[in-house]
Amino acid sequence: MTRRSGAVDGDDHDPCQRGTWLWLFGQPGVGKSATGFRLFQRLAENGVRVAFIEIDQIGMCMPAPDSARSTAKADNLLAVLDIFSEAGASVIVTGDIVETMHDVLNRAPTQPVLCRLRADDEVTTERLTARGGPQYAMSSRIYGSFDVPDADVDVTTHASVDEVVDEIVRTVGPWPGEINVVEAEAASAAPTPVPDADVILITGPRAVGTSTVAWQVLIESIAVGCPTGFLDLDQLGFLSAATPDLALGVMVANVTACWAGFRAQGAKRLVLCGHADDREVSTLRGLLPSLRVVALTATSDTLLERARWRREHRDIELPGDDLFGEGDDYLRDIVFASQTCLTEDADVTLGTDALQPVDIAARITPMWPAIARQRSTTVRIDRPSRRRRDRH
């Protein structure tokens, strides 16, 4: 661990004296997401109101050149920071494109604590290979050539995630500071409805395949030449020590803010996914009147089978994913609890037991609000498939 030159107690660059958000950055494979989310959990366990956001989760708008996607990430991150701030939360940000970092740092009203994570090149390559993404490996020398901002603190991530978090907590000191959450609760305002948004939400119980199917719907929308954004509701709502009303309000505000950023970059459609209950769906409908909701279902046996697949594969590692490496008893508890996911307010219900994601997506794509606007349609699929089921 090192601290930025000149960053001594009382100095303008002392992390304890900086803003209410902390940014973890570094080359691919250093452990930004895992470290950031564990830090979020640690602070949440201590009763701190803190939020977590991963930049990649608010910048998926395609097709678009890298420069446009970087701009969308910067716009959306600044908007999300404002929303979390109004909710009285300090924010942990992970991930970086250097252009995005410089853009945000130049425009942000308060500067973050900048924490660079480091690891030896062979370590990052090994981690990325284990996750099925060795092509994303980048040497520290090449990463450093991209005009990376100076960090307030540098932390090496060769130790366990918990040990790295301990080191960050020791180095940064009393972060975050005290926030008047009572005033923050009163200051939070409902976002303005977006009447012309072309949006499909894919929801359902845990392990049913909402994100995998939603991603396939995104790919098919892009394939017909329609610029489309993608948001995972579960990744927009990491906020601790908040009332249910505030947490829901923050999540939907983040949705509308990111949609505005996507629209500015030319997006015509938005794909949402998440495990939304009827209250969340109703709130989203109030903000996105043309929203179409698809509820995926599956038998308990199928959900457990897919959960078992998930625990063995971490090819797409998302913050908060608690299925990897868990035993059957835990997975059964998850499946049982997920059965309470309500779908009464869905426009379409799709049984998915015998289908692959591409088959499910083919039944969803004709539902874009500009194509079909009828509600309360129920579709039941019982036809078996001879093909092996892909990841859900």
N, C-alpha and C positions, 0 to 999 in steps of 0.2 A: 504494500500500500504506500502511495506517495500522495503528497498534497501539493497543489499548484504553487509554484514559486511566488513568494510574496503574500500568500494567504495565511496570515497569522491572526491571532485573536485581536479583534478591534479593527482589522483591516477592512477596506471596502469589499474585499473578495472573500471575507470569512463566510463560509456557508451558513453559519447560524444567523447571519445578518441579511441573508438574501430572501428571495421570494418564497411563497408557500407551495412551490412545486419543485420536484426533483426529477432530473432527466438522466436515465441510465442509457449510455450509448457505447458502441464499440463494434468491432468487426463481427461478421457472422460467426456464430458458434461460441461466443464468449459467455452466453447465459443470461442475456438481458431479460427475456421474458420470465424465465424461471426465478431469477433473483428478484426482479421487480414485483412479481406476484407474491413471492414469499414475504417480502418486506411489507407489502400491503396486508397480508394475513397477520403478520406479527403486530403491526400497528392496530389493526382491527381488533385483535384479541385483547389489546390493552385499552380498548374503549375509545380510540382516537377516530374522529371522523376523517376518513381518508378515501380517496378515489384512485382507481387504477385505469390506465388506458394504454393500449399498444397502438402505435401509429399505423402499422399496416392494416389494422382493423377499420380505420376510418379513411382509407385512401384507395379502396378498391372500386375503381370506375374505369370501365373498359368498353371498347378499345380507346386508348388515348396514349399519346407520346409520354415518355418519362417526365418531361418538363411539366406537362399538364397535371399528371398524377401527383407530382411533387407539390405543385401549387394547391391542388385539392387537399392534400394532407396538411399543408401549412394552414390553409383557411379553416379546415375542419378542426384541427388541433386548437387553434386560437379560440374558436367558438366553444368547443367542449370545455376548455379551461375556464372560460367565463361562466359557463353553466355550473360547473362544479364549484367554482368560487362563490357564486350566488347561493349555493346550497351549503356554504360554510365548510367546505372540504379542502384540505390540502391534496395535492395530486402527485402521483407517481407516473411518469411517462417513460415508456421503453421503446426502443427502436430508433432508427435514424436513416435518412438519406441526407448526405451532407448539405445538399442544396436546400432541403426542407429545414434543416437545423438553422442555417444562416438566415433564412427567410423569417422563421419564427422568432429567433433571437433579436432580429432587427425590429420586429413589429410588436413584440410582447410588451405590455405595460410594466410588468415586473419580470426580473430575470430569475431563472431557476438555479438551484444547486446542480452543477454539472458534474456527474460522476461517470468517469470512463472505466469500463470493465476491460480487463486484459487477460489474455491467455496465450500460451505458446502456440505457434502455428500447427504443430502436430496434434495438440490437444483439440483445437477448434475443428481441424479436419476429421479427427476421430469422432467427435460429437456429431458433426453434420453427416458423416457416413452412417452412423448408427441410426439417424433419423431419416435416412434415405435421400439426403440432399448434398452429396459431396461436391456437386457442381457449384454450390454456393460458397465454397471455401474461398477465403481471401487472406493473403498474408498480411501481417501487421504492417509491413513496409509499404505495401500497396495501399492499404487503408489509410495510413498516415499521410500519403501523398495527396489526398483529396481535401486538403485545407481543413482538417478537422479542428473544431474549436478547442481552445485550451480548457482543461478540466479543473474544477476545484479540488477534486479528489480522484486518485487513481487506485483501483482495487483489482488485485489479481484473483481469478476465479478458479484456481486449481483445486481448492478445498471444496468441501460440501457446500450446498446452497445455504444451509443454515449458518455455517461458519462465515461465508461471504457476507450474509446479511448482518451478522454480528459485527463484522469489521466495518461495514458501512455505518451502522448505528453508532459505533464507537468514534468513528472519524468525523461524521457530520455533526454529532452532538445533539443538542435538544431540538431536533426537527421532527415534526412541525411545531410551530409555536401555538399558543392558545388562540382559539377563534370563538367569537360569540355566536354559538350555533342557534340561540334563540332568535337573534336578529336575522340570521341567515334563513331560518325557516319562514319568517314573515316576508323576507325579501323575494323569495322564489315566486316567479310569475309563470303562468301557463303560456306555452308557445302559441303562435298564431296558426290557425288551420291552413292547410295547403290544399285547396279544392281541386287543382288540376294535376295532382301527382298520380302517375301511372304506376301502381305498386301492387305487388303480390307478396303476401306473408305465408310462409310455410312453417307450420307448427306441429306439435305432437309430443308424445312422451319421450323421456330420455332413451337414447340408443335406437330410436326408430329410424333415424337417418335424416333429420331435418336439414342439417348443414350440407351433407353430401348431395341431397336432392336439390337443394336451393342452388348450390354451385353449378349443377348440371343445367338448371333452368337459366342461370346467368350465361353459361357457355352457349346455349341454344339461342338466346336473345342476341348475343354478340354475333353469332354466326349469320343472322339475317341482317346484319349491318346496323343494329340499333344500339347506340351507346347506353350502357346500363351500369348502375351502381349496385353495390352489394354491402349489406350490413347484417351482422349477427347481433341480435338484441342482447344476448347473454354477455357479449363483450362490451356493451355500452353501459351496463348498469352496475359496475363494480363500485359500490358506495357503502361504506360501513357506518354504523351508529346513526342510522337515519330511520325515520318513520316510514311505513309502507307507502304512504301518500307521497312523501318527498322522493323516495327512491323511484317510484313509478314516474313522477313528474320529471325527474332528471333524465331518466331513460328515454322518454318520448321526446323531450326537448333536444336530446342529443341526436335522435333520429331526424327531426326536422332540420336541425342545424347542418348535419352532414349532407342531407338531401339538397339543401341550398348550395352547399359547396360543390356537389356533383353537378347540379343544374348549371352552375356557372362555368363548368368545364364541358358542357354540351350533353349531359346525360338526359335521356328521354324516359327511362324506366328505372325502377328500383326494386331489387329483390331483397326481402327481409326473411330471416329465419330465426327461430328461437322456440323455447318451450313456454308459450304464452297461455295464461288462463283467460277466462271470459272477461274478467275485469280489465286486463291488459289489452285484450283485443278491442273491447268497447272504447277504451281510451284512445287507442290508435285510430279507430274508425272516426272518432270525433275530430282528429287532426288531419286524417287522410281519408276524406269521404268516399273516394273511389277505390279504396283498398279492397282487394279480393283475398280471402283467407282460405287456405287449404290445410286441412287437418289430416296428418298421416296417422294411420293406426297399424297395429300388428298384435298378434297373440303374445301372451307372456313368454311362451317358449321361444318365439322368434326374437323378442326383445332381449332375452337372456343370451341367446346365441350371438346376437350382434354385440352385446356388451362384452362377452367373452372375447370376441374378435378384437374389440377396441382395447382391451387390457393388454393384448399381446403386440399391438402395433401402435407406434407413435410417429407415423410418417407425417402427420399433420398435428403438431403440438400446439394446443390452444391453452391459454391461461385459464385456470380453474377446472381443467379436465381431471376428474378424480377417479377415472375408471382404470387407468393404466396400472398394471401390476397388482390389482386387488383380487382378493379371493372370492369364491362363489357366494359365500354368505353375504358379503357386502354388495355384490352385484344383484343378488336376489332382492335385497332390501331396496336398492335403487329402482329396480323394475317394479316392485310392488308399490312404492311411493309414486312412481311416475304414472300409474294407472289413474290417478286423480286428476290428471291434466284434462281439463274440460274442453269440449269441442262443440258445444251447442250453438255457438255463434259463428261457426265456420260456414263458408259458402259451399264448400265441397269437402267430403270425407273420402279418403282413398285408403283402402286396405292394401298393405304393401308386402304381405308375407311371401308372395310368389313372384315378386317383381324385382328387377334390378333398377338402380337409380335412373338410368337412361330411359327405361320404360315408364317410370313414374313421371319423369320430367315431360315426356311426350304427351301425357294426359293433362299436364298443367299449363303448358305454353299457350294453348288456345284460349286461356282464361284472361289474358291481359285485358284490363278494363276497356281499352279502346276496341277490343275484338268482341268481348262478351260481357254483358252487364247484368245478366239475370242472377239472382241470388237463390239460396236455399236449395241447391242441387246436391243430391247424395249419389255417389258412385261407389259401387262395391265390386271389387275385383277378386275373383276366386280361381281364375284360370292358372294352373301350375306352369312353372317355367322349367325347361330342361337345362337352362344355363346356370352356371354357378353364380350365386349372389355375390356381388361386389361389396366393397366396404360400405357400411352404413354408419 
